[in-house]
Structures are given as structure tokens and as C-alpha cells.
Amino acid sequence: MRLNQATDYAFRAVLYLAQLPPGEVVEAQVIARRECIPMRFLLKILRLLTKAGIVDSYRGVGGGYALARPPGEITLLDVLMAVEGPVQINRCLVDPDFCSKQGPPHCPVHRALESIQETIIREFKHYNFAELAAGIRGRD
């Protein structure tokens, strides 16, 4: 299992915004430069984050991006799902028709994978961006 580059960039962009004073709007170019994210790629990511209600987009003079919610209410799981969709480590966990053994009652591997997936989801949900931003500031 590997997170894609867009998710890594999305984590970094949200973390950057989480470190700003509440409600501060910043241009995409600033985020791209500070976080070393290619601008065209960042704009696509910001659209996904906006659609998911994680980031707000502001047009016009003084426009840019800001967090849509307090950073303590945004988890790594929220960002991951905004970029990659639901966590699905095996297709049989999504649709039992993919499992030739008809799912959990007959397949110990399915039960194990389901447990692993639940653990992954729980761990991504455990970390919020207020805590992550505080950890960053604590090192300065």
C-alpha cells in the first residue's frame, strides 16, 4: 500500500494552512513555493480539498485559500479521503462479489484484511492538523 504523491502534497498544503492564524487567506503561489509543490498540481489538489469542505477558496483581490474548519477538526483521514477516496486495501472489502469465497464467513484472509483496514482508518483519523501544526511549532 502506498499513498500517492497528491496525498502527500495535500497533507503538506493543509499543514501549512493550519499553521496560519485562523481565517488567514493565502495565495496558492505562496503555498506552492513554501511547500515545494508544483503549482499546477497544487491547484488540482486544492480543488479536491475545497470540494471536500477542508479548504475554502476566495476569488479576486486578496483571494486565495484558507482552512474551512478549525485545524483540530481536520484529520489525516479527511485529507486522504478527499484526494484518494475511501481506504480500501483489497477489493473484496468493497464488494463481496470480488471474493470467490463469498466474504468473511468463509474466508479468514478477508477477516484479517478487514481488521487491518479498520486499524489503518483509525490511525489516520487519530491525527488532526492542530496537533500536527503544534508539533511543527514546538521544534522552532
N, CA, C and O atoms as CSV, one atom per row, in Angstrom:
chain,resi,resn,atom,element,x,y,z
A,1,MET,N,N,0.849,-1.176,0.000
A,1,MET,CA,C,0.000,0.000,0.000
A,1,MET,C,C,0.889,1.232,0.000
A,1,MET,O,O,1.855,1.316,0.759
A,2,ARG,N,N,0.555,2.182,-0.856
A,2,ARG,CA,C,1.353,3.398,-0.946
A,2,ARG,C,C,0.415,4.575,-1.205
A,2,ARG,O,O,-0.453,4.511,-2.076
A,3,LEU,N,N,0.599,5.651,-0.438
A,3,LEU,CA,C,-0.161,6.870,-0.693
A,3,LEU,C,C,0.424,7.534,-1.932
A,3,LEU,O,O,1.634,7.479,-2.153
A,4,ASN,N,N,-0.419,8.155,-2.732
A,4,ASN,CA,C,0.101,8.786,-3.933
A,4,ASN,C,C,0.704,10.166,-3.617
A,4,ASN,O,O,0.522,10.701,-2.523
A,5,GLN,N,N,1.410,10.716,-4.581
A,5,GLN,CA,C,2.099,12.000,-4.392
A,5,GLN,C,C,1.106,13.122,-4.099
A,5,GLN,O,O,1.408,14.025,-3.319
A,6,ALA,N,N,-0.059,13.074,-4.706
A,6,ALA,CA,C,-1.066,14.108,-4.466
A,6,ALA,C,C,-1.474,14.145,-2.995
A,6,ALA,O,O,-1.687,15.224,-2.441
A,7,THR,N,N,-1.583,12.993,-2.366
A,7,THR,CA,C,-1.958,12.940,-0.955
A,7,THR,C,C,-0.858,13.532,-0.085
A,7,THR,O,O,-1.143,14.271,0.856
A,8,ASP,N,N,0.378,13.217,-0.387
A,8,ASP,CA,C,1.496,13.805,0.349
A,8,ASP,C,C,1.473,15.328,0.232
A,8,ASP,O,O,1.625,16.034,1.229
A,9,TYR,N,N,1.285,15.824,-0.973
A,9,TYR,CA,C,1.206,17.271,-1.182
A,9,TYR,C,C,0.000,17.869,-0.460
A,9,TYR,O,O,0.090,18.961,0.101
A,10,ALA,N,N,-1.115,17.165,-0.472
A,10,ALA,CA,C,-2.312,17.664,0.213
A,10,ALA,C,C,-2.071,17.767,1.712
A,10,ALA,O,O,-2.467,18.750,2.339
A,11,PHE,N,N,-1.424,16.758,2.290
A,11,PHE,CA,C,-1.077,16.824,3.724
A,11,PHE,C,C,-0.239,18.068,3.992
A,11,PHE,O,O,-0.495,18.796,4.951
A,12,ARG,N,N,0.753,18.311,3.157
A,12,ARG,CA,C,1.656,19.450,3.357
A,12,ARG,C,C,0.941,20.783,3.186
A,12,ARG,O,O,1.200,21.725,3.935
A,13,ALA,N,N,0.046,20.870,2.211
A,13,ALA,CA,C,-0.696,22.114,1.994
A,13,ALA,C,C,-1.627,22.405,3.172
A,13,ALA,O,O,-1.688,23.540,3.644
A,14,VAL,N,N,-2.343,21.401,3.644
A,14,VAL,CA,C,-3.249,21.601,4.782
A,14,VAL,C,C,-2.449,21.935,6.040
A,14,VAL,O,O,-2.861,22.790,6.824
A,15,LEU,N,N,-1.327,21.277,6.237
A,15,LEU,CA,C,-0.490,21.586,7.395
A,15,LEU,C,C,0.000,23.031,7.333
A,15,LEU,O,O,0.016,23.722,8.352
A,16,TYR,N,N,0.395,23.489,6.157
A,16,TYR,CA,C,0.830,24.883,6.006
A,16,TYR,C,C,-0.302,25.831,6.417
A,16,TYR,O,O,-0.081,26.774,7.176
A,17,LEU,N,N,-1.517,25.577,5.910
A,17,LEU,CA,C,-2.654,26.425,6.242
A,17,LEU,C,C,-2.995,26.347,7.728
A,17,LEU,O,O,-3.432,27.336,8.316
A,18,ALA,N,N,-2.801,25.186,8.333
A,18,ALA,CA,C,-3.101,25.004,9.758
A,18,ALA,C,C,-2.169,25.820,10.646
A,18,ALA,O,O,-2.515,26.136,11.785
A,19,GLN,N,N,-1.014,26.155,10.143
A,19,GLN,CA,C,-0.043,26.921,10.921
A,19,GLN,C,C,-0.300,28.431,10.866
A,19,GLN,O,O,0.328,29.193,11.601
A,20,LEU,N,N,-1.207,28.859,10.010
A,20,LEU,CA,C,-1.526,30.279,9.864
A,20,LEU,C,C,-2.551,30.696,10.917
A,20,LEU,O,O,-3.255,29.848,11.465
A,21,PRO,N,N,-2.639,31.988,11.201
A,21,PRO,CA,C,-3.706,32.450,12.096
A,21,PRO,C,C,-5.071,32.087,11.515
A,21,PRO,O,O,-5.227,32.073,10.294
A,22,PRO,N,N,-6.057,31.795,12.353
A,22,PRO,CA,C,-7.389,31.400,11.863
A,22,PRO,C,C,-7.951,32.407,10.868
A,22,PRO,O,O,-7.926,33.616,11.102
A,23,GLY,N,N,-8.459,31.883,9.750
A,23,GLY,CA,C,-9.085,32.719,8.736
A,23,GLY,C,C,-8.130,33.409,7.781
A,23,GLY,O,O,-8.576,34.055,6.832
A,24,GLU,N,N,-6.832,33.290,8.003
A,24,GLU,CA,C,-5.886,33.950,7.093
A,24,GLU,C,C,-5.951,33.285,5.724
A,24,GLU,O,O,-5.911,32.061,5.602
A,25,VAL,N,N,-6.051,34.128,4.695
A,25,VAL,CA,C,-6.141,33.666,3.307
A,25,VAL,C,C,-4.770,33.832,2.670
A,25,VAL,O,O,-4.132,34.876,2.801
A,26,VAL,N,N,-4.326,32.786,1.979
A,26,VAL,CA,C,-3.011,32.820,1.342
A,26,VAL,C,C,-3.140,32.362,-0.108
A,26,VAL,O,O,-3.912,31.454,-0.414
A,27,GLU,N,N,-2.386,32.990,-0.984
A,27,GLU,CA,C,-2.427,32.625,-2.399
A,27,GLU,C,C,-1.793,31.259,-2.628
A,27,GLU,O,O,-0.889,30.849,-1.900
A,28,ALA,N,N,-2.278,30.567,-3.643
A,28,ALA,CA,C,-1.750,29.249,-3.984
A,28,ALA,C,C,-0.251,29.307,-4.272
A,28,ALA,O,O,0.490,28.382,-3.936
A,29,GLN,N,N,0.195,30.413,-4.903
A,29,GLN,CA,C,1.619,30.537,-5.231
A,29,GLN,C,C,2.488,30.491,-3.977
A,29,GLN,O,O,3.594,29.951,-4.001
A,30,VAL,N,N,1.987,31.054,-2.895
A,30,VAL,CA,C,2.740,31.058,-1.632
A,30,VAL,C,C,2.847,29.635,-1.098
A,30,VAL,O,O,3.924,29.196,-0.692
A,31,ILE,N,N,1.734,28.922,-1.101
A,31,ILE,CA,C,1.742,27.531,-0.622
A,31,ILE,C,C,2.691,26.704,-1.484
A,31,ILE,O,O,3.506,25.945,-0.961
A,32,ALA,N,N,2.587,26.850,-2.797
A,32,ALA,CA,C,3.424,26.080,-3.726
A,32,ALA,C,C,4.902,26.338,-3.458
A,32,ALA,O,O,5.704,25.406,-3.400
A,33,ARG,N,N,5.250,27.597,-3.297
A,33,ARG,CA,C,6.658,27.952,-3.077
A,33,ARG,C,C,7.153,27.439,-1.722
A,33,ARG,O,O,8.221,26.833,-1.639
A,34,ARG,N,N,6.383,27.682,-0.669
A,34,ARG,CA,C,6.810,27.299,0.680
A,34,ARG,C,C,6.883,25.785,0.863
A,34,ARG,O,O,7.740,25.289,1.595
A,35,GLU,N,N,5.997,25.054,0.206
A,35,GLU,CA,C,5.930,23.602,0.390
A,35,GLU,C,C,6.545,22.819,-0.762
A,35,GLU,O,O,6.483,21.590,-0.783
A,36,CYS,N,N,7.140,23.526,-1.721
A,36,CYS,CA,C,7.804,22.875,-2.868
A,36,CYS,C,C,6.855,21.936,-3.616
A,36,CYS,O,O,7.178,20.778,-3.881
A,37,ILE,N,N,5.691,22.464,-3.942
A,37,ILE,CA,C,4.677,21.710,-4.663
A,37,ILE,C,C,4.494,22.373,-6.030
A,37,ILE,O,O,4.284,23.584,-6.092
A,38,PRO,N,N,4.568,21.619,-7.120
A,38,PRO,CA,C,4.327,22.213,-8.436
A,38,PRO,C,C,2.949,22.889,-8.478
A,38,PRO,O,O,1.946,22.307,-8.066
A,39,MET,N,N,2.924,24.113,-8.979
A,39,MET,CA,C,1.714,24.936,-8.943
A,39,MET,C,C,0.510,24.264,-9.600
A,39,MET,O,O,-0.572,24.251,-9.012
A,40,ARG,N,N,0.665,23.714,-10.784
A,40,ARG,CA,C,-0.473,23.097,-11.477
A,40,ARG,C,C,-1.029,21.921,-10.678
A,40,ARG,O,O,-2.241,21.708,-10.625
A,41,PHE,N,N,-0.132,21.166,-10.063
A,41,PHE,CA,C,-0.543,20.030,-9.249
A,41,PHE,C,C,-1.274,20.531,-7.997
A,41,PHE,O,O,-2.298,19.973,-7.605
A,42,LEU,N,N,-0.743,21.576,-7.382
A,42,LEU,CA,C,-1.364,22.132,-6.175
A,42,LEU,C,C,-2.781,22.619,-6.463
A,42,LEU,O,O,-3.684,22.390,-5.658
A,43,LEU,N,N,-2.988,23.278,-7.580
A,43,LEU,CA,C,-4.327,23.782,-7.903
A,43,LEU,C,C,-5.342,22.644,-8.014
A,43,LEU,O,O,-6.483,22.790,-7.574
A,44,LYS,N,N,-4.940,21.522,-8.594
A,44,LYS,CA,C,-5.826,20.356,-8.670
A,44,LYS,C,C,-6.143,19.828,-7.269
A,44,LYS,O,O,-7.286,19.485,-6.968
A,45,ILE,N,N,-5.125,19.769,-6.429
A,45,ILE,CA,C,-5.297,19.282,-5.055
A,45,ILE,C,C,-6.206,20.221,-4.274
A,45,ILE,O,O,-7.093,19.767,-3.551
A,46,LEU,N,N,-5.996,21.515,-4.413
A,46,LEU,CA,C,-6.824,22.494,-3.693
A,46,LEU,C,C,-8.285,22.401,-4.120
A,46,LEU,O,O,-9.177,22.613,-3.298
A,47,ARG,N,N,-8.546,22.090,-5.387
A,47,ARG,CA,C,-9.927,21.880,-5.832
A,47,ARG,C,C,-10.553,20.688,-5.106
A,47,ARG,O,O,-11.703,20.757,-4.671
A,48,LEU,N,N,-9.798,19.603,-4.976
A,48,LEU,CA,C,-10.315,18.427,-4.256
A,48,LEU,C,C,-10.576,18.754,-2.784
A,48,LEU,O,O,-11.594,18.350,-2.222
A,49,LEU,N,N,-9.658,19.479,-2.174
A,49,LEU,CA,C,-9.809,19.847,-0.764
A,49,LEU,C,C,-10.979,20.809,-0.564
A,49,LEU,O,O,-11.666,20.754,0.456
A,50,THR,N,N,-11.202,21.681,-1.531
A,50,THR,CA,C,-12.337,22.600,-1.465
A,50,THR,C,C,-13.644,21.834,-1.591
A,50,THR,O,O,-14.590,22.065,-0.838
A,51,LYS,N,N,-13.683,20.922,-2.551
A,51,LYS,CA,C,-14.890,20.102,-2.758
A,51,LYS,C,C,-15.226,19.288,-1.507
A,51,LYS,O,O,-16.399,19.060,-1.210
A,52,ALA,N,N,-14.204,18.853,-0.777
A,52,ALA,CA,C,-14.400,18.050,0.433
A,52,ALA,C,C,-14.717,18.899,1.662
A,52,ALA,O,O,-14.961,18.352,2.737
A,53,GLY,N,N,-14.719,20.229,1.521
A,53,GLY,CA,C,-15.031,21.095,2.654
A,53,GLY,C,C,-13.886,21.270,3.639
A,53,GLY,O,O,-14.106,21.655,4.787
A,54,ILE,N,N,-12.671,20.991,3.200
A,54,ILE,CA,C,-11.495,21.138,4.059
A,54,ILE,C,C,-10.892,22.523,3.894
A,54,ILE,O,O,-10.393,23.114,4.853
A,55,VAL,N,N,-10.941,23.034,2.672
A,55,VAL,CA,C,-10.361,24.333,2.334
A,55,VAL,C,C,-11.447,25.190,1.700
A,55,VAL,O,O,-12.311,24.690,0.979
A,56,ASP,N,N,-11.390,26.489,1.980
A,56,ASP,CA,C,-12.253,27.450,1.289
A,56,ASP,C,C,-11.413,28.197,0.265
A,56,ASP,O,O,-10.241,28.492,0.499
A,57,SER,N,N,-12.024,28.497,-0.867
A,57,SER,CA,C,-11.372,29.230,-1.944
A,57,SER,C,C,-11.985,30.620,-2.022
A,57,SER,O,O,-13.207,30.769,-1.987
A,58,TYR,N,N,-11.133,31.641,-2.128
A,58,TYR,CA,C,-11.590,33.027,-2.222
A,58,TYR,C,C,-11.064,33.624,-3.518
A,58,TYR,O,O,-9.870,33.544,-3.805
A,59,ARG,N,N,-11.956,34.222,-4.301
A,59,ARG,CA,C,-11.577,34.806,-5.586
A,59,ARG,C,C,-11.315,36.296,-5.440
A,59,ARG,O,O,-11.681,36.923,-4.446
A,60,GLY,N,N,-10.677,36.834,-6.453
A,60,GLY,CA,C,-10.489,38.281,-6.540
A,60,GLY,C,C,-9.281,38.783,-5.777
A,60,GLY,O,O,-8.436,38.012,-5.321
A,61,VAL,N,N,-9.226,40.105,-5.652
A,61,VAL,CA,C,-8.118,40.747,-4.948
A,61,VAL,C,C,-8.115,40.260,-3.497
A,61,VAL,O,O,-9.150,40.257,-2.830
A,62,GLY,N,N,-6.959,39.857,-3.030
A,62,GLY,CA,C,-6.859,39.319,-1.673
A,62,GLY,C,C,-7.360,37.891,-1.573
A,62,GLY,O,O,-7.503,37.350,-0.476
A,63,GLY,N,N,-7.625,37.282,-2.716
A,63,GLY,CA,C,-8.140,35.915,-2.728
A,63,GLY,C,C,-7.057,34.888,-2.461
A,63,GLY,O,O,-5.875,35.213,-2.358
A,64,GLY,N,N,-7.478,33.675,-2.356
A,64,GLY,CA,C,-6.554,32.576,-2.098
A,64,GLY,C,C,-7.283,31.446,-1.398
A,64,GLY,O,O,-8.422,31.119,-1.729
A,65,TYR,N,N,-6.608,30.858,-0.430
A,65,TYR,CA,C,-7.139,29.680,0.246
A,65,TYR,C,C,-6.949,29.792,1.752
A,65,TYR,O,O,-5.983,30.382,2.235
A,66,ALA,N,N,-7.892,29.212,2.476
A,66,ALA,CA,C,-7.823,29.137,3.934
A,66,ALA,C,C,-8.534,27.854,4.348
A,66,ALA,O,O,-9.313,27.290,3.580
A,67,LEU,N,N,-8.266,27.409,5.541
A,67,LEU,CA,C,-8.975,26.232,6.038
A,67,LEU,C,C,-10.450,26.565,6.206
A,67,LEU,O,O,-10.799,27.668,6.628
A,68,ALA,N,N,-11.306,25.622,5.879
A,68,ALA,CA,C,-12.746,25.797,6.000
A,68,ALA,C,C,-13.232,25.482,7.411
A,68,ALA,O,O,-14.313,25.907,7.818
A,69,ARG,N,N,-12.419,24.731,8.149
A,69,ARG,CA,C,-12.763,24.337,9.517
A,69,ARG,C,C,-11.536,24.533,10.391
A,69,ARG,O,O,-10.425,24.656,9.873
A,70,PRO,N,N,-11.713,24.565,11.695
A,70,PRO,CA,C,-10.545,24.638,12.567
A,70,PRO,C,C,-9.638,23.429,12.339
A,70,PRO,O,O,-10.133,22.330,12.090
A,71,PRO,N,N,-8.315,23.614,12.419
A,71,PRO,CA,C,-7.393,22.502,12.143
A,71,PRO,C,C,-7.592,21.297,13.063
A,71,PRO,O,O,-7.268,20.171,12.684
A,72,GLY,N,N,-8.115,21.520,14.255
A,72,GLY,CA,C,-8.375,20.400,15.161
A,72,GLY,C,C,-9.507,19.506,14.706
A,72,GLY,O,O,-9.670,18.393,15.206
A,73,GLU,N,N,-10.300,19.999,13.745
A,73,GLU,CA,C,-11.422,19.218,13.208
A,73,GLU,C,C,-11.084,18.545,11.881
A,73,GLU,O,O,-11.939,17.895,11.280
A,74,ILE,N,N,-9.850,18.696,11.424
A,74,ILE,CA,C,-9.431,18.101,10.151
A,74,ILE,C,C,-8.381,17.036,10.445
A,74,ILE,O,O,-7.335,17.327,11.027
A,75,THR,N,N,-8.664,15.817,10.043
A,75,THR,CA,C,-7.737,14.712,10.304
A,75,THR,C,C,-6.993,14.315,9.033
A,75,THR,O,O,-7.358,14.700,7.922
A,76,LEU,N,N,-5.943,13.536,9.240
A,76,LEU,CA,C,-5.245,12.967,8.086
A,76,LEU,C,C,-6.207,12.145,7.234
A,76,LEU,O,O,-6.102,12.131,6.008
A,77,LEU,N,N,-7.147,11.458,7.889
A,77,LEU,CA,C,-8.123,10.656,7.146
A,77,LEU,C,C,-8.986,11.544,6.243
A,77,LEU,O,O,-9.270,11.170,5.105
A,78,ASP,N,N,-9.405,12.711,6.736
A,78,ASP,CA,C,-10.207,13.618,5.917
A,78,ASP,C,C,-9.477,13.979,4.626
A,78,ASP,O,O,-10.056,13.942,3.540
A,79,VAL,N,N,-8.212,14.324,4.759
A,79,VAL,CA,C,-7.416,14.730,3.593
A,79,VAL,C,C,-7.174,13.538,2.675
A,79,VAL,O,O,-7.300,13.652,1.456
A,80,LEU,N,N,-6.830,12.410,3.253
A,80,LEU,CA,C,-6.613,11.192,2.465
A,80,LEU,C,C,-7.849,10.859,1.636
A,80,LEU,O,O,-7.743,10.569,0.445
A,81,MET,N,N,-9.014,10.900,2.264
A,81,MET,CA,C,-10.247,10.556,1.549
A,81,MET,C,C,-10.597,11.604,0.490
A,81,MET,O,O,-11.158,11.264,-0.552
A,82,ALA,N,N,-10.273,12.867,0.745
A,82,ALA,CA,C,-10.547,13.915,-0.237
A,82,ALA,C,C,-9.742,13.695,-1.516
A,82,ALA,O,O,-10.214,13.992,-2.613
A,83,VAL,N,N,-8.533,13.176,-1.368
A,83,VAL,CA,C,-7.645,13.013,-2.518
A,83,VAL,C,C,-7.755,11.622,-3.144
A,83,VAL,O,O,-7.808,11.494,-4.367
A,84,GLU,N,N,-7.789,10.594,-2.320
A,84,GLU,CA,C,-7.748,9.225,-2.839
A,84,GLU,C,C,-9.062,8.467,-2.747
A,84,GLU,O,O,-9.194,7.390,-3.327
A,85,GLY,N,N,-10.035,9.012,-2.027
A,85,GLY,CA,C,-11.279,8.290,-1.809
A,85,GLY,C,C,-11.162,7.389,-0.591
A,85,GLY,O,O,-10.171,7.453,0.136
A,86,PRO,N,N,-12.162,6.557,-0.363
A,86,PRO,CA,C,-12.153,5.704,0.825
A,86,PRO,C,C,-10.960,4.752,0.859
A,86,PRO,O,O,-10.457,4.325,-0.180
A,87,VAL,N,N,-10.520,4.429,2.074
A,87,VAL,CA,C,-9.435,3.464,2.252
A,87,VAL,C,C,-9.976,2.084,1.910
A,87,VAL,O,O,-10.954,1.620,2.497
A,88,GLN,N,N,-9.319,1.434,0.945
A,88,GLN,CA,C,-9.739,0.105,0.500
A,88,GLN,C,C,-8.483,-0.705,0.203
A,88,GLN,O,O,-7.909,-0.596,-0.880
A,89,ILE,N,N,-8.064,-1.511,1.158
A,89,ILE,CA,C,-6.818,-2.238,0.932
A,89,ILE,C,C,-6.990,-3.476,0.055
A,89,ILE,O,O,-6.009,-4.030,-0.441
A,90,ASN,N,N,-8.227,-3.905,-0.135
A,90,ASN,CA,C,-8.482,-5.040,-1.019
A,90,ASN,C,C,-9.883,-4.890,-1.592
A,90,ASN,O,O,-10.805,-4.479,-0.888
A,91,ARG,N,N,-10.039,-5.215,-2.842
A,91,ARG,CA,C,-11.339,-5.028,-3.491
A,91,ARG,C,C,-12.429,-5.899,-2.879
A,91,ARG,O,O,-13.607,-5.555,-2.981
A,92,CYS,N,N,-12.073,-7.020,-2.245
A,92,CYS,CA,C,-13.108,-7.875,-1.646
A,92,CYS,C,C,-13.762,-7.198,-0.436
A,92,CYS,O,O,-14.851,-7.591,-0.019
A,93,LEU,N,N,-13.093,-6.174,0.132
A,93,LEU,CA,C,-13.688,-5.443,1.251
A,93,LEU,C,C,-14.718,-4.429,0.772
A,93,LEU,O,O,-15.530,-3.940,1.557
A,94,VAL,N,N,-14.680,-4.118,-0.513
A,94,VAL,CA,C,-15.605,-3.155,-1.096
A,94,VAL,C,C,-16.846,-3.861,-1.612
A,94,VAL,O,O,-17.968,-3.394,-1.414
A,95,ASP,N,N,-16.634,-4.996,-2.280
A,95,ASP,CA,C,-17.733,-5.711,-2.914
A,95,ASP,C,C,-17.519,-7.208,-2.741
A,95,ASP,O,O,-16.565,-7.766,-3.283
A,96,PRO,N,N,-18.401,-7.863,-1.989
A,96,PRO,CA,C,-18.249,-9.313,-1.757
A,96,PRO,C,C,-18.238,-10.141,-3.038
A,96,PRO,O,O,-17.752,-11.271,-3.039
A,97,ASP,N,N,-18.768,-9.591,-4.125
A,97,ASP,CA,C,-18.766,-10.321,-5.404
A,97,ASP,C,C,-17.346,-10.543,-5.923
A,97,ASP,O,O,-17.122,-11.428,-6.749
A,98,PHE,N,N,-16.389,-9.750,-5.448
A,98,PHE,CA,C,-15.000,-9.936,-5.857
A,98,PHE,C,C,-14.351,-11.119,-5.139
A,98,PHE,O,O,-13.275,-11.571,-5.531
A,99,CYS,N,N,-14.996,-11.615,-4.099
A,99,CYS,CA,C,-14.421,-12.707,-3.300
A,99,CYS,C,C,-15.031,-14.038,-3.734
A,99,CYS,O,O,-16.239,-14.247,-3.626
A,100,SER,N,N,-14.186,-14.920,-4.220
A,100,SER,CA,C,-14.691,-16.222,-4.663
A,100,SER,C,C,-15.148,-17.090,-3.489
A,100,SER,O,O,-15.787,-18.121,-3.697
A,101,LYS,N,N,-14.826,-16.682,-2.254
A,101,LYS,CA,C,-15.273,-17.431,-1.066
A,101,LYS,C,C,-16.442,-16.739,-0.370
A,101,LYS,O,O,-16.809,-17.114,0.743
A,102,GLN,N,N,-17.025,-15.736,-1.012
A,102,GLN,CA,C,-18.198,-15.005,-0.522
A,102,GLN,C,C,-17.978,-14.291,0.819
A,102,GLN,O,O,-18.892,-14.227,1.640
A,103,GLY,N,N,-16.809,-13.774,1.038
A,103,GLY,CA,C,-16.559,-12.866,2.150
A,103,GLY,C,C,-16.247,-13.490,3.493
A,103,GLY,O,O,-15.872,-14.659,3.577
A,104,PRO,N,N,-16.406,-12.690,4.553
A,104,PRO,CA,C,-15.904,-13.018,5.880
A,104,PRO,C,C,-16.335,-14.349,6.481
A,104,PRO,O,O,-15.510,-15.001,7.120
A,105,PRO,N,N,-17.573,-14.789,6.314
A,105,PRO,CA,C,-17.917,-16.041,6.993
A,105,PRO,C,C,-17.075,-17.233,6.536
A,105,PRO,O,O,-16.899,-18.198,7.280
A,106,HIS,N,N,-16.558,-17.160,5.306
A,106,HIS,CA,C,-15.853,-18.301,4.735
A,106,HIS,C,C,-14.370,-18.038,4.492
A,106,HIS,O,O,-13.656,-18.932,4.036
A,107,CYS,N,N,-13.901,-16.845,4.784
A,107,CYS,CA,C,-12.533,-16.502,4.401
A,107,CYS,C,C,-11.785,-15.801,5.536
A,107,CYS,O,O,-12.059,-14.637,5.826
A,108,PRO,N,N,-10.860,-16.484,6.170
A,108,PRO,CA,C,-10.085,-15.868,7.250
A,108,PRO,C,C,-9.200,-14.724,6.757
A,108,PRO,O,O,-8.897,-13.805,7.517
A,109,VAL,N,N,-8.787,-14.773,5.495
A,109,VAL,CA,C,-7.975,-13.683,4.951
A,109,VAL,C,C,-8.817,-12.404,4.895
A,109,VAL,O,O,-8.332,-11.326,5.239
A,110,HIS,N,N,-10.047,-12.520,4.470
A,110,HIS,CA,C,-10.947,-11.365,4.416
A,110,HIS,C,C,-11.087,-10.741,5.810
A,110,HIS,O,O,-10.995,-9.523,5.963
A,111,ARG,N,N,-11.308,-11.575,6.809
A,111,ARG,CA,C,-11.456,-11.059,8.184
A,111,ARG,C,C,-10.187,-10.349,8.634
A,111,ARG,O,O,-10.260,-9.302,9.278
A,112,ALA,N,N,-9.036,-10.899,8.307
A,112,ALA,CA,C,-7.763,-10.268,8.692
A,112,ALA,C,C,-7.590,-8.929,7.976
A,112,ALA,O,O,-7.216,-7.934,8.597
A,113,LEU,N,N,-7.860,-8.906,6.683
A,113,LEU,CA,C,-7.725,-7.657,5.923
A,113,LEU,C,C,-8.693,-6.592,6.419
A,113,LEU,O,O,-8.351,-5.411,6.470
A,114,GLU,N,N,-9.883,-7.006,6.778
A,114,GLU,CA,C,-10.870,-6.065,7.309
A,114,GLU,C,C,-10.368,-5.437,8.615
A,114,GLU,O,O,-10.515,-4.234,8.830
A,115,SER,N,N,-9.788,-6.244,9.462
A,115,SER,CA,C,-9.227,-5.743,10.720
A,115,SER,C,C,-8.074,-4.767,10.463
A,115,SER,O,O,-7.973,-3.727,11.114
A,116,ILE,N,N,-7.218,-5.111,9.519
A,116,ILE,CA,C,-6.086,-4.239,9.163
A,116,ILE,C,C,-6.603,-2.917,8.609
A,116,ILE,O,O,-6.109,-1.853,8.982
A,117,GLN,N,N,-7.583,-2.976,7.730
A,117,GLN,CA,C,-8.142,-1.747,7.156
A,117,GLN,C,C,-8.744,-0.868,8.247
A,117,GLN,O,O,-8.545,0.347,8.236
A,118,GLU,N,N,-9.474,-1.459,9.184
A,118,GLU,CA,C,-10.059,-0.690,10.288
A,118,GLU,C,C,-8.976,-0.020,11.122
A,118,GLU,O,O,-9.155,1.112,11.573
A,119,THR,N,N,-7.863,-0.701,11.330
A,119,THR,CA,C,-6.742,-0.121,12.083
A,119,THR,C,C,-6.135,1.053,11.326
A,119,THR,O,O,-5.832,2.088,11.920
A,120,ILE,N,N,-5.960,0.898,10.038
A,120,ILE,CA,C,-5.406,1.988,9.219
A,120,ILE,C,C,-6.322,3.216,9.296
A,120,ILE,O,O,-5.846,4.331,9.508
A,121,ILE,N,N,-7.599,3.018,9.129
A,121,ILE,CA,C,-8.561,4.122,9.193
A,121,ILE,C,C,-8.509,4.798,10.558
A,121,ILE,O,O,-8.467,6.025,10.647
A,122,ARG,N,N,-8.512,4.006,11.609
A,122,ARG,CA,C,-8.468,4.545,12.976
A,122,ARG,C,C,-7.208,5.386,13.193
A,122,ARG,O,O,-7.276,6.453,13.804
A,123,GLU,N,N,-6.074,4.921,12.704
A,123,GLU,CA,C,-4.817,5.656,12.882
A,123,GLU,C,C,-4.803,6.964,12.099
A,123,GLU,O,O,-4.359,7.983,12.626
A,124,PHE,N,N,-5.276,6.962,10.860
A,124,PHE,CA,C,-5.337,8.202,10.081
A,124,PHE,C,C,-6.302,9.194,10.723
A,124,PHE,O,O,-6.086,10.405,10.664
A,125,LYS,N,N,-7.359,8.681,11.332
A,125,LYS,CA,C,-8.348,9.534,11.986
A,125,LYS,C,C,-7.804,10.111,13.301
A,125,LYS,O,O,-8.272,11.153,13.761
A,126,HIS,N,N,-6.845,9.455,13.887
A,126,HIS,CA,C,-6.280,9.832,15.186
A,126,HIS,C,C,-5.521,11.158,15.133
A,126,HIS,O,O,-5.468,11.875,16.132
A,127,TYR,N,N,-4.939,11.489,13.995
A,127,TYR,CA,C,-4.087,12.674,13.878
A,127,TYR,C,C,-4.849,13.830,13.250
A,127,TYR,O,O,-5.381,13.711,12.146
A,128,ASN,N,N,-4.897,14.967,13.973
A,128,ASN,CA,C,-5.525,16.154,13.399
A,128,ASN,C,C,-4.458,17.223,13.153
A,128,ASN,O,O,-3.352,17.157,13.689
A,129,PHE,N,N,-4.819,18.198,12.338
A,129,PHE,CA,C,-3.837,19.182,11.895
A,129,PHE,C,C,-3.487,20.228,12.948
A,129,PHE,O,O,-2.452,20.883,12.829
A,130,ALA,N,N,-4.310,20.404,13.965
A,130,ALA,CA,C,-3.927,21.301,15.066
A,130,ALA,C,C,-2.750,20.679,15.818
A,130,ALA,O,O,-1.775,21.359,16.137
A,131,GLU,N,N,-2.854,19.388,16.094
A,131,GLU,CA,C,-1.761,18.694,16.794
A,131,GLU,C,C,-0.506,18.646,15.932
A,131,GLU,O,O,0.601,18.853,16.429
A,132,LEU,N,N,-0.677,18.377,14.657
A,132,LEU,CA,C,0.476,18.320,13.771
A,132,LEU,C,C,1.149,19.685,13.670
A,132,LEU,O,O,2.376,19.776,13.697
A,133,ALA,N,N,0.350,20.748,13.553
A,133,ALA,CA,C,0.908,22.101,13.471
A,133,ALA,C,C,1.607,22.482,14.771
A,133,ALA,O,O,2.650,23.136,14.745
A,134,ALA,N,N,1.046,22.081,15.901
A,134,ALA,CA,C,1.681,22.374,17.190
A,134,ALA,C,C,3.023,21.665,17.303
A,134,ALA,O,O,3.970,22.201,17.879
A,135,GLY,N,N,3.100,20.471,16.759
A,135,GLY,CA,C,4.368,19.733,16.767
A,135,GLY,C,C,5.423,20.419,15.940
A,135,GLY,O,O,6.599,20.422,16.301
A,136,ILE,N,N,5.016,20.995,14.844
A,136,ILE,CA,C,5.937,21.735,13.985
A,136,ILE,C,C,6.443,22.975,14.715
A,136,ILE,O,O,7.646,23.233,14.754
A,137,ARG,N,N,5.514,23.744,15.297
A,137,ARG,CA,C,5.898,24.965,16.011
A,137,ARG,C,C,6.771,24.661,17.221
A,137,ARG,O,O,7.648,25.448,17.577
A,138,GLY,N,N,6.523,23.508,17.853
A,138,GLY,CA,C,7.291,23.141,19.046
A,138,GLY,C,C,8.754,22.912,18.768
A,138,GLY,O,O,9.576,22.990,19.681
A,139,ARG,N,N,9.105,22.625,17.501
A,139,ARG,CA,C,10.518,22.388,17.159
A,139,ARG,C,C,11.282,23.670,16.917
A,139,ARG,O,O,12.511,23.672,16.999
A,140,ASP,N,N,10.588,24.773,16.618
A,140,ASP,CA,C,11.276,26.032,16.283
A,140,ASP,C,C,11.958,26.646,17.488
A,140,ASP,O,O,12.578,27.703,17.375
